[in-house]
C-alpha cells in the first residue's frame, strides 16, 4: 500500500513538473502573427514620448526644445488615442483637460497606405517606425515659418 502511495505521489510530482513546460512549449510554437490592423486597433494608445528636430518652440513662449514630452503639461500627457476597426480614429482628452471648453474627444478617419508603412489620419500622413502589441512609434513632418520639422512620437498601451 505504501508503495502505491509513493508511486502516486511520484506520478503527480512528475505531472506537475511537466505541465508548465508543455504550456511554454505550446506558447513558443504558436506562430500566430497579428496583422497591422489588429495591432493598431487593440486597446488605447497613450502618448509616452515626443522628440523633434530641429528644436521647436512648442508653446510659443520663446523656449525651443527637442524633447517635447518633457515640457508637456500633465493635462496633455494623459490624452490617448483609439484606432477602431471601422476606420475611425478617436482622440480623447483623458481624465484632465487643459481647456474645459474644448470637446472631450474628437474623431477622424484613418487607414494604412504604402503597404502599411504609413498611417493616414484625416489629411495627416504619418510614417510608422514601429508597431507591436504594446508600442507605436511614428514620425511626421510639418513646416512652420519656412522651417521643416520632424517629430517622432511614441505611444504605448
N, C-alpha and C positions, 0 to 999 in steps of 0.2 A: 504494500500500500504506500509506504514512504517513497518507494522508487517511482510510482506513478505520479505522486505529488511533485517530486523533484523534476521528473520529466515534463510535467505540465508547466511548471514554473519556468523551466528552461525554454520550452517552446514559446511561451508568452513573451519572455525576455527577447528571444530572437525575433519574434514577430514585431515587437515594439521597436527594436533596433533597425529592422529592415524597412518598415513602413515609411518613416520620414525620408530615407534615401530614395525610395521608389518615387515619392512625390517630387523630390528635387529632380530626379532624372526625367520625369514626365514634363516638368516645367521647362527643363533645358531642351527637350525635344519638341517643344511647342513652337512651330515655325510660323505661327500666325503673325502677319505683318499688317499693321493698321495702315489704312490709306491716309493721305494728307488731309482729306476731308474729315475722317474720323478723328485724327489727332487734333485738328483745329477746333472741331465742334464739340469736344468733350470738356465740359466744365467752363469755369470763368477764368479769364486771363488778367492777372494783377500786375501792374507796372512795377518793375523792380530795379531798373537801371536805364539811364539815358546819357549818352555821350555825343558830343557834337564837335565838328571840325569845319572851319576854324572856330575859335572861341566866339560865343554869341551872347548878346545882351538879352537874355531870356525875359526879364521883367521890364526892360526899357528903363532901367534905373542907372545906367552907366557902368554896370559891373558885368563884364563879359566873362563867361565860364566855358569850360569844355565838359565838365561833369554836371549836367543839368539836374540829375536826380538829387544830388547833394544839397541843392538850394531850393528844391521844390517844397511847397507848403504841405503840412500833413493832410489838409483837405484835398490836395491833388494826388498824394501818394496812395490814398485809399480808393481811388477810382478803379474800375475794372471794365473789361470788355467781354462780350459774348458773341461768338460766331455760331449762327444757327444753320442747321442743315438745309433750310429753305432759302438760303442766300441772303438772310437778313443779319446785319451786324448791329449790335447794340452797345452803346457807351453809357455806363452808369456812374453817377457822381459818387457813389459809395455812401457810407454812413454819415460822413461830414461833407458839407458842401461849402465851397468858397463864396458862392454867390447865391443866396437863398432864393432870389427871384428867377434864376435860371431853371430850366426843366431838370428834373432828377435824372432823366435819361433821354437819349435821342438815338435815332437809328438811320441806317442807310443800307444799300445793297453791298454785297461782297461776292467775289468769285476769283478763282485761280486763273492765271494766264501764263504763257510761256512754259508749258509742261509743269506747272505747279511751282515754278521758281519765283513767281511774282504773285502778289495778292493785290487785287483791285478793290478798294473800299470807296464807294462813291466814285469820285473822279481822281482819287489819290492812288498812285502806283507805288507799291512797297515791295522791295526785294526781300525774299525770305532767306536769311542766313542760316537758320537752324529751326527745325520743327520736330520736337519729340513729344512724348506723352506729358512732360512736365515743363518744357521750355519752348518759348517762341522768341527768336531773335530776328529783328527786322531792320532794314536800312531804307531810308528815303532821303531825297534831296529837295531843297527848296531854295528860292532866291529871295534875298532881302537887300534892298539898297544897292543892287548891282553885284552883290556877293553871293556865290553859290555855297550853301551849307549842306553838309552830310550829317545826318543824325542816325545813330544806331540805338535802338530801344530793345530792352529785354522784358519779357513778360513770363510769369510762372503761374502754375496752379498747384 
